[in-house]
Structures are given as structure tokens and as C-alpha cells.
Amino acid sequence: MKVYPKEITEKTEVSLMDSEKIIWKDRKRTIFGLPWSFTRYCLTENKLLIDIGLFSRTEEEIRLYRIMDITLKRSLGERLFGLGTIHCCSGDKTSPEFDIKHIKKPKDVKNMLSDMVEKERTERRVGLREFMDGSDDEEMGGSEGDQPLAE
């Protein structure tokens, strides 16, 4: 557990990007492969952070061991500018699927992300079986139509 200094108050924003070692970071690129967007990606040793927005900001945090599948997509326009989009499927309830859109060196990032996911899963001893179950507490009880009728 990380302990922050006492100087940090409610007024000070503490970003996880500042407190952990950053392995890779980039921005979503738009016209001509230039980083003119307000979507930032940051990969740390055990999580992927997606920060979206200028005035109203949303920061998504995806633990690497929860990522199940990684796919690289490159359209013709992306290939012309050396960009690509990485599509990820995860076991996270809030972000079951997400994209790392229009980034530079997408193949290198995909390979690095894949290796880090495998390393994190091995360290935590997490298997796919834990994600493949797919049943929630609500689903385990069955639906209302499955209950026997009272006589």
C-alpha cells in the first residue's frame, strides 16, 4: 500500500501517473498523425490508464492482469501515418472492451502490452478460467421465469 505525504490535501490532484514508474505513454493522434487530442494513454508496471477530456476529465484504470485479448487494427489512413489502434477485451466490469486509438508504433506497443499482461498474470497466478465463468451473483440465482410456480 502506498502512503502519500501529509502535504497532499483534497485540493491537490494526485495522479497515478506521478506515483508509479511509467513504462510507456502517448496521446491519441488525429489529423496527419499529430497529437491534437485530449486523450492520453499511460502504461505503468501493473495498470493501463486512459485519461480523456479537457475540462471534464475521465480517467479509466485497467489492471493488466484483467486484459484477456489484444488485437491490432490498422486502417489504410493509419498505416500511411505509421499509426494503429489496439483493441483490448478485459474482464473488467466497467470497461469490458476498450481501444487505444491512433498511437505511434502500435506493433511495438501491442507486443510490450502483451508481454506485460502475461507477466502480471503469471505473478498473480491468474488463469483464464476465472474470467471465462461469466456468471454474476444475479445470474447464479436464475431469472424470475425459472422459479417454480406456487400451487
ChimeraX attribute file (.defattr): number of C-alpha atoms within 10 A of each C-alpha:
attribute: neighborCount
match mode: 1-to-1
recipient: residues
	/A:1	3
	/A:2	6
	/A:3	5
	/A:4	9
	/A:5	7
	/A:6	6
	/A:7	7
	/A:8	10
	/A:9	9
	/A:10	7
	/A:11	6
	/A:12	8
	/A:13	8
	/A:14	12
	/A:15	9
	/A:16	15
	/A:17	15
	/A:18	8
	/A:19	11
	/A:20	14
	/A:21	12
	/A:22	16
	/A:23	13
	/A:24	14
	/A:25	16
	/A:26	15
	/A:27	22
	/A:28	22
	/A:29	22
	/A:30	15
	/A:31	10
	/A:32	13
	/A:33	17
	/A:34	14
	/A:35	17
	/A:36	12
	/A:37	14
	/A:38	14
	/A:39	20
	/A:40	19
	/A:41	20
	/A:42	18
	/A:43	24
	/A:44	19
	/A:45	16
	/A:46	18
	/A:47	21
	/A:48	22
	/A:49	18
	/A:50	20
	/A:51	17
	/A:52	18
	/A:53	12
	/A:54	10
	/A:55	7
	/A:56	6
	/A:57	11
	/A:58	12
	/A:59	15
	/A:60	14
	/A:61	17
	/A:62	21
	/A:63	18
	/A:64	22
	/A:65	24
	/A:66	21
	/A:67	24
	/A:68	21
	/A:69	13
	/A:70	17
	/A:71	13
	/A:72	16
	/A:73	17
	/A:74	17
	/A:75	11
	/A:76	10
	/A:77	13
	/A:78	20
	/A:79	12
	/A:80	12
	/A:81	16
	/A:82	16
	/A:83	24
	/A:84	27
	/A:85	22
	/A:86	20
	/A:87	16
	/A:88	18
	/A:89	16
	/A:90	20
	/A:91	20
	/A:92	16
	/A:93	7
	/A:94	10
	/A:95	13
	/A:96	14
	/A:97	15
	/A:98	13
	/A:99	15
	/A:100	21
	/A:101	22
	/A:102	26
	/A:103	25
	/A:104	21
	/A:105	12
	/A:106	20
	/A:107	18
	/A:108	10
	/A:109	19
	/A:110	20
	/A:111	13
	/A:112	14
	/A:113	20
	/A:114	18
	/A:115	12
	/A:116	19
	/A:117	23
	/A:118	16
	/A:119	16
	/A:120	19
	/A:121	19
	/A:122	12
	/A:123	10
	/A:124	10
	/A:125	9
	/A:126	14
	/A:127	13
	/A:128	13
	/A:129	8
	/A:130	10
	/A:131	15
	/A:132	10
	/A:133	8
	/A:134	9
	/A:135	10
	/A:136	8
	/A:137	7
	/A:138	8
	/A:139	9
	/A:140	8
	/A:141	11
	/A:142	10
	/A:143	9
	/A:144	7
	/A:145	7
	/A:146	8
	/A:147	9
	/A:148	7
	/A:149	6
	/A:150	4
	/A:151	3
